[in-house]
């Protein structure tokens, strides 16, 4: 049996092309929301394709602690019997969110307008991530907070007994902050307005409408305005979770970089607020084709056929950042093997993810032989023109799952392999990553 308390180093080396068909796990963002919305809906919600990674399981445990009944029968379909908006119960212990920043921030919104008190704790990585961006608007709605220095976890939240609606303009492009305010609005009488100067992923709006929330979206003076009227009454739904584009990203880039590859990634969500990476890679010369485009549970889905391609560096438009914020680590790997220079800017948000992803990726890529310049808000990368990276390691991932998987992809495109110090964090979002990679290298069908 593997000792999960000890680091799990792993070396990834160049090898066989990626061929055949694979299917990545369900979308993490949608999985979190399906569990939360089902927990405060009336009746039963059935969820197919839920991501069963550690982050999502932490969300399920949190909702159980506050009264929802959540079970996974043998058929793999998750069933959630909700308590209704306003029906969350006082948890009798601290809520451990593990490494999940998404569920922590969204749950703060959901709990913030219920008259209960909850303590949020997390692992060492999550405990370093800022929560003030969420506590600020929730305080305006009436919630109270006692946090650790810097507004971090552990944190005690005292929900508002008489919450008030607000109009809130997002100071940073963040789907998590937007969603926290909208979830708080569910149990707030009146209309709460969120104004987005830059559009972010819209899974919350799509799914809340599907559950029956009174929610409108419109353009006002060049901004995106979202109106939600509470107190809402949500009704349980059948949810089908599409494949996670952030997980598919690692296989897309790997297939582009490894000679001889032609891989189809099935059932990938292609929500326009999540497809920035595909657009950027196509602009760099990547051969990525959408096939069998369809709608699954209110979300656009396609199979992506990816062929090995010669990539060329570009200046990435900062405006695309919100639609691919989680995919930049693996884009940096693609840039390291492109011809010419790739420039990225406007990525301040990457410094407050599971790690400082700009600094960590800059050091990691330098360690494996790439030429990288770290700037305040981005990286400038001089590519090899398709030549393999020298490789090296061990590479410190700082317990960041996306850093670990991005460097695994770099290993596939290296001469000497890339050794990663710890692959354990990958279980938070993509527990089957290595198995699927082996399947693709064997040319097997999903």
N, C-alpha and C positions, 0 to 999 in steps of 0.2 A: 504494500500500500504506500502511495506517495505521501511524504510528510508535507502537508500544505503550510506549515509554519516556517519552512526553510526556503530560501531562494531556489528557483528552478532555472538554472542557466541552460541556454540552448544555442547551437550554432546552425545557421542557415547558409547553405552553399549553392552555387550555381549547379544546375542539373538539367533535368528533362524539361521540355516545353510544357506549358499548361494547355491542355486540350480537353475536349469533351464538354460536359455540361455540369454545372454546380448550382446549388441553391443556398443562398446565405440565410441566416436566421432572421426572424421578424424584426421589424423596425423598433429600436429602443425607445424613441420618443413617443411613438404611437402606443407601444406596450404600456409604458408608464401611465399615459392618459387614459387608456381603456380601463385599467384597473381602478384608477381614481374616480373617473366619472361613473363607472359601474357601481362603485361603493357608495356614492351619494345619489344614485338613481333609485326610483321605486321599481320593484320587480327584479327579474333576473337578467343579467347580461352574460352572454356566452361569447368567449373570445377564442378564435382559432388562429394558430400561428404565433402565439405570444412568445417573445424572446425569453428564454428561461436562463438568463444570465444573472449574476449576483446582484447587479443594480436593480433589476426589475423584481427579483425575489424580495429585496429589501422593501420595495414599495408595497408588495402584497402583504408582507408581515406588518407594515405600518397600518394598512387599512384594516387588517384583522384586529389589531390592537385597539382600534377606535370603533369597533362594532360590526364591520362588514363580515359576511360569511363568504370565504373564498376557498374553493377546492378545485383540484385537478383530477377528475376521474380518469380511468384507464384509457379512454379514447383520445386523450391529449387536449381536449377542449376545456378551457378554464371556465368555471361558473362562478359568478359574483352575485350574491344577493345583497342588495344595497339597503341603506338605512334612510335614504331620502335626504335632500338638502336640508341642513339644519339639524340632522339627526346624529352627527358624530358624537361618540362617547369619550369621556375623559380616559386617556390611557393610564394604566396602573403602573407603568414603568417607562423609563426613557426609551425613545424611539431611535434605534440604531440604524442610520442610513448608509453605513458602510462607506463606499467610495462615490455614492451617487449624488452629484450636485444638482442634477435635473429634478429628481424626486424630492430632494430637500427643499429647494426653492418653491416648487409647485405645491408641496404639502403645506408649507408655511402660509401660502395664500389660501388654501382650502381651509386650514384650521383657524386662520387669523380672524375670521368673522363668525366663529362658533364660540360660545361662552364656556370654553374649556381651557385648561392649561396643559401644555405639552413641552417636554424637554427633548431636544434634538441633539444627538451625538453622532460622531462618524469616525472613520479611521484617520490616521495621521495626515494623509493627503487631503482629505475633505476638510479637516479641521484647520487647514491653512487657506482655504478658499473664502473670499469675501462674501458676506451675506447682506451688507448694508444696502446694496442696490435693491434688495427685496424688502428689507425691514423699513426702509424709508417710506415707500408708498403705503405699506400696510399700516404703519403708524398713523398716517393721515386718515386712514379708515377707522382707527380706534384700537388697533391691536397694541399690546405692550411687549417689550423685549428686555431680557437681561442676557447679554451675550458676553463672550470672552473678549479680551482685548482685540481691537481691530474689527469688532463686529463679527467675530468668527464663532464656530462651534467649540465647545458645548454652548447651547443657547436655550433659554427658557422663553417660550411664547405664551402670552396670556391673551386669549382671543377676546374680541370686542363683544360685549353683550348687546350693544345697540350700534352696530356699524353704520357708517355714513358713506354714501356714494361720493366718488371723486372724479375729477378729470385729470388725467396724468399723462404728461408728455415724456416719453422714454428718453432719458439722457444718453443712453447707449443702445445700440441695436442688439436687443436680447429677447429671444423668444421665451426664455425662462421668466424674465421680469414681467413681460406682457402677460404670460399665462398665469403667473401668481396673482396679478391684479384681477384678471378676469375670473379666476376661481374664487377669489375673495368676494367678488361681486355677486356670485350665485346666491349667497345668503345675506345680501344687503338690499334692503328696500330702496327702490329708485333706480336710476340709470347711471352706471359707471362708464366713463369714456376713457379709452386708451388711445393715444395719438402716437403713431409710428412715423418718424421722419424717413426711416429706411425700413422697407418691408422685411420681415423675418419669417421663418417657417410658420405655416398657418395650420398645423395639425389641430391645435386647440380650437380654433374657430370652426373648422370643418366638423370636428367630432362633437362639439357642444351643440351645434345646429342639429346634428343627427340624433342627439339625445333629447332634443326638444327645447333647448334654451332660446329665449327671445334675444337674438343677437343679430346686429346689422353691421355691415362694413361698407364704407364709402370713401371716396377721395375728397379731401378738403384742402384747398390751397397747396396742392402738391404733396400733402401728407396722407397717410392712411389712417382713418379714424374708425375705431371699433366701439360699438355701443352694446352694452349688455344690461338688460333690465332684470333685477331681482325683485322679490324673492322667487327663484326659479323652481320649476318642478320638472325634473328629469325622469325619463322613462327608460328602463333597461333595453338594451339593443343586442343584436348579433353583430359582432365585430370580426372582420377578417384582416389580420395584420400583414401588410406586404413586406417583402424583403427589405432590409435596412440598406439604403444607399451608402451610408457611412461605412458599413461592413463590406459592401460590394467594392468600395473604392480600392481596397488593398489588392483584390483580384484583378480589377481593371488595370491598375498600374503594373502589376506583375506581368500580366499578359502582354501589355504594350512593350515592356522592357526585355523580356526573355525571348531570344530568337526562336522562331518556329512555332510560337504560340498562336492558337486560335481557340478561344474559350467563350462559351455562352454562359452567362450568369442569369439564371431564371428568376422571374417574379420580383424584380427590383422596383421599388417605389420611385417614380419619376415626377413627384410633386415639383412644380416649377421653383418653389422656394428651397429645394434641396439639390438641384442639378447643376450648381455652379462648377463643380469639378469636371463633369463631363464636357461642359461648354469650353472650359479652359484647356482641357486635354485635346479636344478637337481643334482648337485654335493653334495648338502646338504641333498638330499633324497626326493626332491619334485616330486610328480607324476604329470607331465605336458606332455600332448600328443598333437602333431600336427595332425590335421585332415583336410581333404579337401584342401590340399596344392595346390596353384594355382598362376598364375601371373595376377596382376591387374595393368594396366597402367605402365608396366615396373618395378614394385616392387613385390617381393614375398609376398604372403599373406597366412594365414592359420586360421582355427578355433582352439582355444586352449582349451582342456578339462583338468580341474584341479581338483584333489581330495585332501581332507584333508590328510596331511602326517606328520609323525614324522621327524622333521628336526634335523640335526647334524651340529654343528659349523665347519667351515673350515678356512684356511688361503686363502683369496681371492687374486689371482694373480693380481698385479698392472697393468699388461698388458691389462687386460680386462676393465679397467676403462673407456676408451673413448667410448666403446660400451654400457655403462650403466650409464653414468655420472649423468643423471637426476633421475635414479632409486635408488641411494644409500640410500636416506632417508627411503624408504619403505623396502629396504633390511635390514637396521639396525633394523627395527621392527621385521622382520623375525628372525634375529640373536638373538634378546632379548628373544625369546621363543624356540630357538633351544637347543639341549643338548650339553654342552661343550662350547668351546670358538671359537668365530669368530673374525678374525683379518683382518683389511683392512689397506692398505698403498697406497701411491702414489696419494692421493686425495686432493692435494693442491688446485685444481680448485674449489672444493666445498666451499672454503672460499670466493670466489668472485662471487657467484651466487646471487639470489634474496636476500639471507641472507648468513651469514657464516654458512653453513649447517652442518659443523662438530660441531661447538660450540653449535648451537641451538638444534640439535638433541641430543647431549650428555646431555645437561641440561634437555631437555624435557623427555628423556627416564629415567633419574635418578628420575625425579619428579613423574613418574608413576610406579616406583619400579624396574627398570632394573639396572643391574650392568654394568657400562660403564667407560672406561678409555679413555680420550681424548689425542691423540698424535698430534704431529705437522702436520702430513699428513694423519691421519686416526683415526679410533676408534677401540678399543678392547672391545668386548662385551661378558660377561659371561651369557649364556642363562639359562632359567628356566627349560629346559628339557621338555617343553610342558605345564607346569603349567601356568595358567593365570597370567598376571601382576596384581598387586594390583589396579592400576588405580590412578587417582587424577586429579589435575588441579586447576584453569584454566592454560592451557599451552599457553605460548606466541609464536605465529607463526611468528612474525616479518614481517607480510604481505607477507609471502612466501607460495604460493599455494601448493607446494609439501610437505612442512612441515605440513600444515593443513591436507592434505589427508592422509599422512603417520600416523599421530597421530590419525586420525579417525579409521584407520585400527587397531592401537594399542588398541583403545577403544573396538573394537569387540572382542579382545582377552584378556580382563581384567575382574577382579571380580567386581570392583566398578565403571567402566566406566571412560572415559577420557573426561574432559571438555576442549574445545578449545576456545581461547579467541575471534577468529574472523574467520568466514568461507568466508567472502567476497572475498578474493584473489583467491579462487577456480574458480571464473568466468573468470579469465584470460585464463585458459586452458581447464577447464572441467566443464562447467556450469550445466551439467546434472548429476553430480557425486552423489548427495544425492538421486535423483530420481531413478537412476539405482541401487544404493545400496538397496533401499527399494524394488525394483523389484526383485532383486536377493534373498533377504531374504524372499520374498513372494513366491519364486519358480516359477515366471512367465516367459513366453517366450518373447523374444524381438520382 
